[in-house]
Amino acid sequence: AESFYKSPLHPYSQKLMASVPSLREDKQPEYIPGSPVSLINPPKGCRFADRCPFRTEKCSGEPPLVSLKDGNYVRCWLYAR
């Protein structure tokens, strides 16, 4: 769990952690633009695609689960090879 906080991999996780205000640094939080998707009728593909700064055409398809060297996993087209 510590690696999630120190170095989040998925773009949504990165933006989520960047939105947390810091008490130690004089840094403005970065808010995620747009609205969250419907959990009742979620879109096909990556659920964060419409709000992601790294979106590509591939994101309209279901992202693969990618195993990384450090033992972590991420479900994102950015890491698929």
PDB file of N, CA, C and O in Angstrom:
ATOM      1  N   ALA A   1       0.819  -1.194   0.000  1.00  0.00           N
ATOM      2  CA  ALA A   1       0.000   0.000   0.000  1.00  0.00           C
ATOM      3  C   ALA A   1       0.871   1.269   0.000  1.00  0.00           C
ATOM      4  O   ALA A   1       0.468   2.303  -0.534  1.00  0.00           O
ATOM      5  N   GLU A   2       2.037   1.182   0.589  1.00  0.00           N
ATOM      6  CA  GLU A   2       2.912   2.351   0.666  1.00  0.00           C
ATOM      7  C   GLU A   2       3.321   2.851  -0.725  1.00  0.00           C
ATOM      8  O   GLU A   2       3.440   4.055  -0.952  1.00  0.00           O
ATOM      9  N   SER A   3       3.536   1.906  -1.652  1.00  0.00           N
ATOM     10  CA  SER A   3       3.940   2.311  -3.004  1.00  0.00           C
ATOM     11  C   SER A   3       2.828   3.090  -3.708  1.00  0.00           C
ATOM     12  O   SER A   3       3.113   3.938  -4.553  1.00  0.00           O
ATOM     13  N   PHE A   4       1.561   2.811  -3.369  1.00  0.00           N
ATOM     14  CA  PHE A   4       0.453   3.560  -3.956  1.00  0.00           C
ATOM     15  C   PHE A   4       0.565   5.041  -3.612  1.00  0.00           C
ATOM     16  O   PHE A   4       0.347   5.898  -4.469  1.00  0.00           O
ATOM     17  N   TYR A   5       0.899   5.340  -2.377  1.00  0.00           N
ATOM     18  CA  TYR A   5       0.998   6.729  -1.931  1.00  0.00           C
ATOM     19  C   TYR A   5       2.269   7.410  -2.424  1.00  0.00           C
ATOM     20  O   TYR A   5       2.255   8.597  -2.751  1.00  0.00           O
ATOM     21  N   LYS A   6       3.359   6.665  -2.477  1.00  0.00           N
ATOM     22  CA  LYS A   6       4.640   7.254  -2.878  1.00  0.00           C
ATOM     23  C   LYS A   6       4.767   7.434  -4.386  1.00  0.00           C
ATOM     24  O   LYS A   6       5.284   8.450  -4.850  1.00  0.00           O
ATOM     25  N   SER A   7       4.301   6.460  -5.144  1.00  0.00           N
ATOM     26  CA  SER A   7       4.426   6.547  -6.604  1.00  0.00           C
ATOM     27  C   SER A   7       3.247   5.851  -7.287  1.00  0.00           C
ATOM     28  O   SER A   7       3.386   4.738  -7.792  1.00  0.00           O
ATOM     29  N   PRO A   8       2.090   6.510  -7.299  1.00  0.00           N
ATOM     30  CA  PRO A   8       0.917   5.916  -7.949  1.00  0.00           C
ATOM     31  C   PRO A   8       1.172   5.730  -9.453  1.00  0.00           C
ATOM     32  O   PRO A   8       1.827   6.560 -10.084  1.00  0.00           O
ATOM     33  N   LEU A   9       0.657   4.649 -10.012  1.00  0.00           N
ATOM     34  CA  LEU A   9       0.918   4.313 -11.403  1.00  0.00           C
ATOM     35  C   LEU A   9      -0.188   4.754 -12.355  1.00  0.00           C
ATOM     36  O   LEU A   9       0.082   5.394 -13.371  1.00  0.00           O
ATOM     37  N   HIS A  10      -1.419   4.417 -12.032  1.00  0.00           N
ATOM     38  CA  HIS A  10      -2.533   4.741 -12.920  1.00  0.00           C
ATOM     39  C   HIS A  10      -2.763   6.254 -12.927  1.00  0.00           C
ATOM     40  O   HIS A  10      -2.668   6.895 -11.880  1.00  0.00           O
ATOM     41  N   PRO A  11      -3.063   6.831 -14.094  1.00  0.00           N
ATOM     42  CA  PRO A  11      -3.297   8.284 -14.151  1.00  0.00           C
ATOM     43  C   PRO A  11      -4.359   8.779 -13.164  1.00  0.00           C
ATOM     44  O   PRO A  11      -4.228   9.874 -12.617  1.00  0.00           O
ATOM     45  N   TYR A  12      -5.413   7.981 -12.930  1.00  0.00           N
ATOM     46  CA  TYR A  12      -6.427   8.397 -11.953  1.00  0.00           C
ATOM     47  C   TYR A  12      -5.816   8.459 -10.557  1.00  0.00           C
ATOM     48  O   TYR A  12      -6.058   9.407  -9.811  1.00  0.00           O
ATOM     49  N   SER A  13      -5.027   7.451 -10.207  1.00  0.00           N
ATOM     50  CA  SER A  13      -4.370   7.439  -8.895  1.00  0.00           C
ATOM     51  C   SER A  13      -3.417   8.620  -8.745  1.00  0.00           C
ATOM     52  O   SER A  13      -3.331   9.223  -7.675  1.00  0.00           O
ATOM     53  N   GLN A  14      -2.702   8.949  -9.819  1.00  0.00           N
ATOM     54  CA  GLN A  14      -1.788  10.091  -9.794  1.00  0.00           C
ATOM     55  C   GLN A  14      -2.545  11.387  -9.530  1.00  0.00           C
ATOM     56  O   GLN A  14      -2.140  12.190  -8.690  1.00  0.00           O
ATOM     57  N   LYS A  15      -3.644  11.584 -10.252  1.00  0.00           N
ATOM     58  CA  LYS A  15      -4.445  12.799 -10.070  1.00  0.00           C
ATOM     59  C   LYS A  15      -5.111  12.818  -8.699  1.00  0.00           C
ATOM     60  O   LYS A  15      -5.222  13.872  -8.073  1.00  0.00           O
ATOM     61  N   LEU A  16      -5.551  11.662  -8.236  1.00  0.00           N
ATOM     62  CA  LEU A  16      -6.182  11.580  -6.920  1.00  0.00           C
ATOM     63  C   LEU A  16      -5.203  12.003  -5.827  1.00  0.00           C
ATOM     64  O   LEU A  16      -5.556  12.778  -4.939  1.00  0.00           O
ATOM     65  N   MET A  17      -3.983  11.496  -5.894  1.00  0.00           N
ATOM     66  CA  MET A  17      -2.985  11.853  -4.890  1.00  0.00           C
ATOM     67  C   MET A  17      -2.556  13.319  -5.025  1.00  0.00           C
ATOM     68  O   MET A  17      -2.244  13.965  -4.025  1.00  0.00           O
ATOM     69  N   ALA A  18      -2.540  13.846  -6.253  1.00  0.00           N
ATOM     70  CA  ALA A  18      -2.176  15.255  -6.456  1.00  0.00           C
ATOM     71  C   ALA A  18      -3.263  16.208  -5.965  1.00  0.00           C
ATOM     72  O   ALA A  18      -3.003  17.396  -5.775  1.00  0.00           O
ATOM     73  N   SER A  19      -4.478  15.697  -5.759  1.00  0.00           N
ATOM     74  CA  SER A  19      -5.575  16.550  -5.296  1.00  0.00           C
ATOM     75  C   SER A  19      -5.600  16.707  -3.777  1.00  0.00           C
ATOM     76  O   SER A  19      -6.360  17.518  -3.249  1.00  0.00           O
ATOM     77  N   VAL A  20      -4.776  15.940  -3.079  1.00  0.00           N
ATOM     78  CA  VAL A  20      -4.728  16.014  -1.614  1.00  0.00           C
ATOM     79  C   VAL A  20      -3.881  17.215  -1.199  1.00  0.00           C
ATOM     80  O   VAL A  20      -2.710  17.295  -1.567  1.00  0.00           O
ATOM     81  N   PRO A  21      -4.453  18.147  -0.441  1.00  0.00           N
ATOM     82  CA  PRO A  21      -3.668  19.302   0.003  1.00  0.00           C
ATOM     83  C   PRO A  21      -2.494  18.866   0.891  1.00  0.00           C
ATOM     84  O   PRO A  21      -2.602  17.908   1.657  1.00  0.00           O
ATOM     85  N   SER A  22      -1.391  19.577   0.774  1.00  0.00           N
ATOM     86  CA  SER A  22      -0.209  19.270   1.574  1.00  0.00           C
ATOM     87  C   SER A  22      -0.072  20.273   2.702  1.00  0.00           C
ATOM     88  O   SER A  22      -0.249  21.475   2.503  1.00  0.00           O
ATOM     89  N   LEU A  23       0.243  19.772   3.889  1.00  0.00           N
ATOM     90  CA  LEU A  23       0.464  20.646   5.027  1.00  0.00           C
ATOM     91  C   LEU A  23       1.926  21.063   5.123  1.00  0.00           C
ATOM     92  O   LEU A  23       2.253  22.019   5.825  1.00  0.00           O
ATOM     93  N   ARG A  24       2.810  20.350   4.420  1.00  0.00           N
ATOM     94  CA  ARG A  24       4.246  20.606   4.511  1.00  0.00           C
ATOM     95  C   ARG A  24       4.792  21.438   3.362  1.00  0.00           C
ATOM     96  O   ARG A  24       5.861  22.036   3.486  1.00  0.00           O
ATOM     97  N   GLU A  25       4.083  21.484   2.259  1.00  0.00           N
ATOM     98  CA  GLU A  25       4.560  22.215   1.092  1.00  0.00           C
ATOM     99  C   GLU A  25       3.569  23.311   0.706  1.00  0.00           C
ATOM    100  O   GLU A  25       2.366  23.190   0.938  1.00  0.00           O
ATOM    101  N   ASP A  26       4.090  24.366   0.122  1.00  0.00           N
ATOM    102  CA  ASP A  26       3.230  25.436  -0.382  1.00  0.00           C
ATOM    103  C   ASP A  26       2.879  25.110  -1.835  1.00  0.00           C
ATOM    104  O   ASP A  26       3.369  25.743  -2.770  1.00  0.00           O
ATOM    105  N   LYS A  27       2.023  24.111  -1.994  1.00  0.00           N
ATOM    106  CA  LYS A  27       1.661  23.624  -3.314  1.00  0.00           C
ATOM    107  C   LYS A  27       0.142  23.527  -3.410  1.00  0.00           C
ATOM    108  O   LYS A  27      -0.513  22.980  -2.522  1.00  0.00           O
ATOM    109  N   GLN A  28      -0.403  24.058  -4.487  1.00  0.00           N
ATOM    110  CA  GLN A  28      -1.847  23.991  -4.698  1.00  0.00           C
ATOM    111  C   GLN A  28      -2.242  22.583  -5.150  1.00  0.00           C
ATOM    112  O   GLN A  28      -1.543  21.972  -5.958  1.00  0.00           O
ATOM    113  N   PRO A  29      -3.356  22.070  -4.632  1.00  0.00           N
ATOM    114  CA  PRO A  29      -3.831  20.762  -5.088  1.00  0.00           C
ATOM    115  C   PRO A  29      -4.231  20.811  -6.569  1.00  0.00           C
ATOM    116  O   PRO A  29      -4.699  21.840  -7.056  1.00  0.00           O
ATOM    117  N   GLU A  30      -4.045  19.707  -7.268  1.00  0.00           N
ATOM    118  CA  GLU A  30      -4.466  19.586  -8.663  1.00  0.00           C
ATOM    119  C   GLU A  30      -5.779  18.820  -8.677  1.00  0.00           C
ATOM    120  O   GLU A  30      -5.822  17.644  -8.317  1.00  0.00           O
ATOM    121  N   TYR A  31      -6.836  19.479  -9.086  1.00  0.00           N
ATOM    122  CA  TYR A  31      -8.129  18.826  -9.104  1.00  0.00           C
ATOM    123  C   TYR A  31      -8.362  18.110 -10.422  1.00  0.00           C
ATOM    124  O   TYR A  31      -7.846  18.522 -11.461  1.00  0.00           O
ATOM    125  N   ILE A  32      -9.138  17.042 -10.377  1.00  0.00           N
ATOM    126  CA  ILE A  32      -9.441  16.258 -11.565  1.00  0.00           C
ATOM    127  C   ILE A  32     -10.601  16.928 -12.294  1.00  0.00           C
ATOM    128  O   ILE A  32     -11.680  17.088 -11.722  1.00  0.00           O
ATOM    129  N   PRO A  33     -10.389  17.325 -13.563  1.00  0.00           N
ATOM    130  CA  PRO A  33     -11.461  17.994 -14.297  1.00  0.00           C
ATOM    131  C   PRO A  33     -12.582  17.016 -14.669  1.00  0.00           C
ATOM    132  O   PRO A  33     -12.379  15.802 -14.690  1.00  0.00           O
ATOM    133  N   GLY A  34     -13.755  17.560 -14.959  1.00  0.00           N
ATOM    134  CA  GLY A  34     -14.876  16.735 -15.407  1.00  0.00           C
ATOM    135  C   GLY A  34     -15.634  16.099 -14.261  1.00  0.00           C
ATOM    136  O   GLY A  34     -15.379  16.375 -13.089  1.00  0.00           O
ATOM    137  N   SER A  35     -16.558  15.253 -14.622  1.00  0.00           N
ATOM    138  CA  SER A  35     -17.404  14.576 -13.639  1.00  0.00           C
ATOM    139  C   SER A  35     -17.105  13.087 -13.620  1.00  0.00           C
ATOM    140  O   SER A  35     -16.753  12.509 -14.649  1.00  0.00           O
ATOM    141  N   PRO A  36     -17.240  12.463 -12.462  1.00  0.00           N
ATOM    142  CA  PRO A  36     -17.046  11.008 -12.394  1.00  0.00           C
ATOM    143  C   PRO A  36     -18.085  10.290 -13.261  1.00  0.00           C
ATOM    144  O   PRO A  36     -19.173  10.813 -13.500  1.00  0.00           O
ATOM    145  N   VAL A  37     -17.740   9.105 -13.722  1.00  0.00           N
ATOM    146  CA  VAL A  37     -18.654   8.318 -14.555  1.00  0.00           C
ATOM    147  C   VAL A  37     -19.762   7.715 -13.704  1.00  0.00           C
ATOM    148  O   VAL A  37     -19.642   7.613 -12.483  1.00  0.00           O
ATOM    149  N   SER A  38     -20.832   7.321 -14.361  1.00  0.00           N
ATOM    150  CA  SER A  38     -21.934   6.649 -13.688  1.00  0.00           C
ATOM    151  C   SER A  38     -21.496   5.255 -13.262  1.00  0.00           C
ATOM    152  O   SER A  38     -20.978   4.489 -14.074  1.00  0.00           O
ATOM    153  N   LEU A  39     -21.699   4.932 -12.017  1.00  0.00           N
ATOM    154  CA  LEU A  39     -21.385   3.587 -11.544  1.00  0.00           C
ATOM    155  C   LEU A  39     -22.498   2.609 -11.908  1.00  0.00           C
ATOM    156  O   LEU A  39     -22.288   1.396 -11.915  1.00  0.00           O
ATOM    157  N   ILE A  40     -23.678   3.140 -12.209  1.00  0.00           N
ATOM    158  CA  ILE A  40     -24.811   2.299 -12.616  1.00  0.00           C
ATOM    159  C   ILE A  40     -24.660   1.874 -14.073  1.00  0.00           C
ATOM    160  O   ILE A  40     -24.947   0.731 -14.427  1.00  0.00           O
ATOM    161  N   ASN A  41     -24.204   2.807 -14.915  1.00  0.00           N
ATOM    162  CA  ASN A  41     -24.029   2.524 -16.340  1.00  0.00           C
ATOM    163  C   ASN A  41     -22.647   3.018 -16.775  1.00  0.00           C
ATOM    164  O   ASN A  41     -22.552   4.013 -17.494  1.00  0.00           O
ATOM    165  N   PRO A  42     -21.574   2.340 -16.352  1.00  0.00           N
ATOM    166  CA  PRO A  42     -20.220   2.812 -16.672  1.00  0.00           C
ATOM    167  C   PRO A  42     -19.914   2.680 -18.164  1.00  0.00           C
ATOM    168  O   PRO A  42     -20.479   1.820 -18.839  1.00  0.00           O
ATOM    169  N   PRO A  43     -19.027   3.524 -18.679  1.00  0.00           N
ATOM    170  CA  PRO A  43     -18.662   3.436 -20.093  1.00  0.00           C
ATOM    171  C   PRO A  43     -17.809   2.200 -20.364  1.00  0.00           C
ATOM    172  O   PRO A  43     -17.246   1.601 -19.447  1.00  0.00           O
ATOM    173  N   LYS A  44     -17.726   1.838 -21.622  1.00  0.00           N
ATOM    174  CA  LYS A  44     -16.833   0.735 -22.016  1.00  0.00           C
ATOM    175  C   LYS A  44     -15.405   1.249 -21.979  1.00  0.00           C
ATOM    176  O   LYS A  44     -15.172   2.449 -22.122  1.00  0.00           O
ATOM    177  N   GLY A  45     -14.462   0.362 -21.791  1.00  0.00           N
ATOM    178  CA  GLY A  45     -13.064   0.763 -21.760  1.00  0.00           C
ATOM    179  C   GLY A  45     -12.677   1.320 -20.404  1.00  0.00           C
ATOM    180  O   GLY A  45     -13.296   1.003 -19.388  1.00  0.00           O
ATOM    181  N   CYS A  46     -11.666   2.139 -20.399  1.00  0.00           N
ATOM    182  CA  CYS A  46     -11.178   2.738 -19.155  1.00  0.00           C
ATOM    183  C   CYS A  46     -12.201   3.728 -18.619  1.00  0.00           C
ATOM    184  O   CYS A  46     -12.653   4.613 -19.346  1.00  0.00           O
ATOM    185  N   ARG A  47     -12.560   3.585 -17.377  1.00  0.00           N
ATOM    186  CA  ARG A  47     -13.570   4.465 -16.779  1.00  0.00           C
ATOM    187  C   ARG A  47     -13.044   5.873 -16.509  1.00  0.00           C
ATOM    188  O   ARG A  47     -13.828   6.782 -16.238  1.00  0.00           O
ATOM    189  N   PHE A  48     -11.748   6.060 -16.580  1.00  0.00           N
ATOM    190  CA  PHE A  48     -11.148   7.373 -16.348  1.00  0.00           C
ATOM    191  C   PHE A  48     -10.799   8.081 -17.657  1.00  0.00           C
ATOM    192  O   PHE A  48     -10.346   9.225 -17.631  1.00  0.00           O
ATOM    193  N   ALA A  49     -11.000   7.428 -18.790  1.00  0.00           N
ATOM    194  CA  ALA A  49     -10.534   7.930 -20.087  1.00  0.00           C
ATOM    195  C   ALA A  49     -10.985   9.364 -20.389  1.00  0.00           C
ATOM    196  O   ALA A  49     -10.178  10.167 -20.858  1.00  0.00           O
ATOM    197  N   ASP A  50     -12.225   9.696 -20.138  1.00  0.00           N
ATOM    198  CA  ASP A  50     -12.719  11.037 -20.467  1.00  0.00           C
ATOM    199  C   ASP A  50     -12.054  12.141 -19.653  1.00  0.00           C
ATOM    200  O   ASP A  50     -12.087  13.308 -20.044  1.00  0.00           O
ATOM    201  N   ARG A  51     -11.457  11.783 -18.536  1.00  0.00           N
ATOM    202  CA  ARG A  51     -10.831  12.773 -17.661  1.00  0.00           C
ATOM    203  C   ARG A  51      -9.308  12.653 -17.616  1.00  0.00           C
ATOM    204  O   ARG A  51      -8.644  13.369 -16.867  1.00  0.00           O
ATOM    205  N   CYS A  52      -8.762  11.744 -18.420  1.00  0.00           N
ATOM    206  CA  CYS A  52      -7.337  11.428 -18.370  1.00  0.00           C
ATOM    207  C   CYS A  52      -6.519  12.299 -19.326  1.00  0.00           C
ATOM    208  O   CYS A  52      -6.893  12.453 -20.489  1.00  0.00           O
ATOM    209  N   PRO A  53      -5.411  12.870 -18.851  1.00  0.00           N
ATOM    210  CA  PRO A  53      -4.561  13.680 -19.726  1.00  0.00           C
ATOM    211  C   PRO A  53      -3.754  12.846 -20.727  1.00  0.00           C
ATOM    212  O   PRO A  53      -3.159  13.402 -21.650  1.00  0.00           O
ATOM    213  N   PHE A  54      -3.729  11.519 -20.554  1.00  0.00           N
ATOM    214  CA  PHE A  54      -2.954  10.640 -21.432  1.00  0.00           C
ATOM    215  C   PHE A  54      -3.834   9.804 -22.359  1.00  0.00           C
ATOM    216  O   PHE A  54      -3.354   8.840 -22.955  1.00  0.00           O
ATOM    217  N   ARG A  55      -5.080  10.148 -22.487  1.00  0.00           N
ATOM    218  CA  ARG A  55      -6.044   9.359 -23.259  1.00  0.00           C
ATOM    219  C   ARG A  55      -5.589   9.150 -24.700  1.00  0.00           C
ATOM    220  O   ARG A  55      -5.083  10.062 -25.355  1.00  0.00           O
ATOM    221  N   THR A  56      -5.785   7.918 -25.171  1.00  0.00           N
ATOM    222  CA  THR A  56      -5.541   7.572 -26.570  1.00  0.00           C
ATOM    223  C   THR A  56      -6.758   6.804 -27.075  1.00  0.00           C
ATOM    224  O   THR A  56      -7.683   6.530 -26.310  1.00  0.00           O
ATOM    225  N   GLU A  57      -6.760   6.460 -28.345  1.00  0.00           N
ATOM    226  CA  GLU A  57      -7.863   5.689 -28.927  1.00  0.00           C
ATOM    227  C   GLU A  57      -8.019   4.330 -28.239  1.00  0.00           C
ATOM    228  O   GLU A  57      -9.133   3.825 -28.097  1.00  0.00           O
ATOM    229  N   LYS A  58      -6.903   3.746 -27.817  1.00  0.00           N
ATOM    230  CA  LYS A  58      -6.949   2.442 -27.157  1.00  0.00           C
ATOM    231  C   LYS A  58      -7.807   2.464 -25.893  1.00  0.00           C
ATOM    232  O   LYS A  58      -8.356   1.434 -25.503  1.00  0.00           O
ATOM    233  N   CYS A  59      -7.926   3.607 -25.262  1.00  0.00           N
ATOM    234  CA  CYS A  59      -8.621   3.710 -23.981  1.00  0.00           C
ATOM    235  C   CYS A  59     -10.122   3.417 -24.088  1.00  0.00           C
ATOM    236  O   CYS A  59     -10.790   3.221 -23.072  1.00  0.00           O
ATOM    237  N   SER A  60     -10.642   3.389 -25.296  1.00  0.00           N
ATOM    238  CA  SER A  60     -12.054   3.040 -25.465  1.00  0.00           C
ATOM    239  C   SER A  60     -12.267   1.533 -25.330  1.00  0.00           C
ATOM    240  O   SER A  60     -13.405   1.074 -25.235  1.00  0.00           O
ATOM    241  N   GLY A  61     -11.178   0.761 -25.320  1.00  0.00           N
ATOM    242  CA  GLY A  61     -11.245  -0.674 -25.072  1.00  0.00           C
ATOM    243  C   GLY A  61     -10.832  -0.986 -23.653  1.00  0.00           C
ATOM    244  O   GLY A  61     -10.185  -0.173 -22.993  1.00  0.00           O
ATOM    245  N   GLU A  62     -11.204  -2.159 -23.183  1.00  0.00           N
ATOM    246  CA  GLU A  62     -10.871  -2.562 -21.816  1.00  0.00           C
ATOM    247  C   GLU A  62      -9.347  -2.638 -21.649  1.00  0.00           C
ATOM    248  O   GLU A  62      -8.693  -3.377 -22.384  1.00  0.00           O
ATOM    249  N   PRO A  63      -8.772  -1.896 -20.705  1.00  0.00           N
ATOM    250  CA  PRO A  63      -7.316  -1.925 -20.521  1.00  0.00           C
ATOM    251  C   PRO A  63      -6.856  -3.252 -19.929  1.00  0.00           C
ATOM    252  O   PRO A  63      -7.559  -3.854 -19.116  1.00  0.00           O
ATOM    253  N   PRO A  64      -5.675  -3.705 -20.339  1.00  0.00           N
ATOM    254  CA  PRO A  64      -5.157  -4.966 -19.800  1.00  0.00           C
ATOM    255  C   PRO A  64      -4.565  -4.769 -18.403  1.00  0.00           C
ATOM    256  O   PRO A  64      -4.173  -3.665 -18.027  1.00  0.00           O
ATOM    257  N   LEU A  65      -4.512  -5.850 -17.658  1.00  0.00           N
ATOM    258  CA  LEU A  65      -3.842  -5.830 -16.366  1.00  0.00           C
ATOM    259  C   LEU A  65      -2.366  -6.099 -16.636  1.00  0.00           C
ATOM    260  O   LEU A  65      -2.007  -7.157 -17.152  1.00  0.00           O
ATOM    261  N   VAL A  66      -1.522  -5.148 -16.289  1.00  0.00           N
ATOM    262  CA  VAL A  66      -0.099  -5.229 -16.599  1.00  0.00           C
ATOM    263  C   VAL A  66       0.688  -5.470 -15.314  1.00  0.00           C
ATOM    264  O   VAL A  66       0.529  -4.751 -14.328  1.00  0.00           O
ATOM    265  N   SER A  67       1.536  -6.490 -15.345  1.00  0.00           N
ATOM    266  CA  SER A  67       2.423  -6.802 -14.226  1.00  0.00           C
ATOM    267  C   SER A  67       3.730  -6.045 -14.446  1.00  0.00           C
ATOM    268  O   SER A  67       4.347  -6.154 -15.506  1.00  0.00           O
ATOM    269  N   LEU A  68       4.143  -5.286 -13.453  1.00  0.00           N
ATOM    270  CA  LEU A  68       5.369  -4.508 -13.544  1.00  0.00           C
ATOM    271  C   LEU A  68       6.517  -5.231 -12.843  1.00  0.00           C
ATOM    272  O   LEU A  68       6.292  -6.155 -12.061  1.00  0.00           O
ATOM    273  N   LYS A  69       7.752  -4.802 -13.129  1.00  0.00           N
ATOM    274  CA  LYS A  69       8.946  -5.455 -12.570  1.00  0.00           C
ATOM    275  C   LYS A  69       8.958  -5.480 -11.047  1.00  0.00           C
ATOM    276  O   LYS A  69       9.446  -6.436 -10.444  1.00  0.00           O
ATOM    277  N   ASP A  70       8.426  -4.439 -10.429  1.00  0.00           N
ATOM    278  CA  ASP A  70       8.512  -4.327  -8.971  1.00  0.00           C
ATOM    279  C   ASP A  70       7.419  -5.108  -8.237  1.00  0.00           C
ATOM    280  O   ASP A  70       7.282  -4.974  -7.021  1.00  0.00           O
ATOM    281  N   GLY A  71       6.645  -5.918  -8.954  1.00  0.00           N
ATOM    282  CA  GLY A  71       5.606  -6.714  -8.315  1.00  0.00           C
ATOM    283  C   GLY A  71       4.257  -6.024  -8.251  1.00  0.00           C
ATOM    284  O   GLY A  71       3.285  -6.612  -7.776  1.00  0.00           O
ATOM    285  N   ASN A  72       4.179  -4.782  -8.722  1.00  0.00           N
ATOM    286  CA  ASN A  72       2.911  -4.067  -8.755  1.00  0.00           C
ATOM    287  C   ASN A  72       2.169  -4.377 -10.045  1.00  0.00           C
ATOM    288  O   ASN A  72       2.750  -4.864 -11.015  1.00  0.00           O
ATOM    289  N   TYR A  73       0.872  -4.083 -10.035  1.00  0.00           N
ATOM    290  CA  TYR A  73       0.020  -4.266 -11.204  1.00  0.00           C
ATOM    291  C   TYR A  73      -0.697  -2.958 -11.487  1.00  0.00           C
ATOM    292  O   TYR A  73      -0.985  -2.185 -10.573  1.00  0.00           O
ATOM    293  N   VAL A  74      -0.983  -2.713 -12.764  1.00  0.00           N
ATOM    294  CA  VAL A  74      -1.755  -1.541 -13.148  1.00  0.00           C
ATOM    295  C   VAL A  74      -2.614  -1.918 -14.347  1.00  0.00           C
ATOM    296  O   VAL A  74      -2.162  -2.647 -15.230  1.00  0.00           O
ATOM    297  N   ARG A  75      -3.839  -1.431 -14.384  1.00  0.00           N
ATOM    298  CA  ARG A  75      -4.736  -1.690 -15.507  1.00  0.00           C
ATOM    299  C   ARG A  75      -4.839  -0.390 -16.306  1.00  0.00           C
ATOM    300  O   ARG A  75      -5.740   0.423 -16.099  1.00  0.00           O
ATOM    301  N   CYS A  76      -3.883  -0.222 -17.226  1.00  0.00           N
ATOM    302  CA  CYS A  76      -3.816   1.018 -18.004  1.00  0.00           C
ATOM    303  C   CYS A  76      -3.056   0.767 -19.303  1.00  0.00           C
ATOM    304  O   CYS A  76      -2.048   0.060 -19.313  1.00  0.00           O
ATOM    305  N   TRP A  77      -3.547   1.353 -20.404  1.00  0.00           N
ATOM    306  CA  TRP A  77      -2.901   1.202 -21.705  1.00  0.00           C
ATOM    307  C   TRP A  77      -1.527   1.856 -21.737  1.00  0.00           C
ATOM    308  O   TRP A  77      -0.702   1.485 -22.572  1.00  0.00           O
ATOM    309  N   LEU A  78      -1.256   2.805 -20.866  1.00  0.00           N
ATOM    310  CA  LEU A  78       0.064   3.453 -20.839  1.00  0.00           C
ATOM    311  C   LEU A  78       1.193   2.453 -20.577  1.00  0.00           C
ATOM    312  O   LEU A  78       2.319   2.637 -21.041  1.00  0.00           O
ATOM    313  N   TYR A  79       0.882   1.413 -19.841  1.00  0.00           N
ATOM    314  CA  TYR A  79       1.904   0.449 -19.440  1.00  0.00           C
ATOM    315  C   TYR A  79       1.894  -0.821 -20.279  1.00  0.00           C
ATOM    316  O   TYR A  79       2.768  -1.673 -20.114  1.00  0.00           O
ATOM    317  N   ALA A  80       0.921  -0.962 -21.176  1.00  0.00           N
ATOM    318  CA  ALA A  80       0.836  -2.151 -22.031  1.00  0.00           C
ATOM    319  C   ALA A  80       1.889  -2.069 -23.128  1.00  0.00           C
ATOM    320  O   ALA A  80       2.130  -0.997 -23.682  1.00  0.00           O
ATOM    321  N   ARG A  81       2.505  -3.177 -23.435  1.00  0.00           N
ATOM    322  CA  ARG A  81       3.539  -3.199 -24.488  1.00  0.00           C
ATOM    323  C   ARG A  81       3.214  -4.233 -25.502  1.00  0.00           C
ATOM    324  O   ARG A  81       3.958  -4.408 -26.467  1.00  0.00           O
TER     325      ARG A  81
END
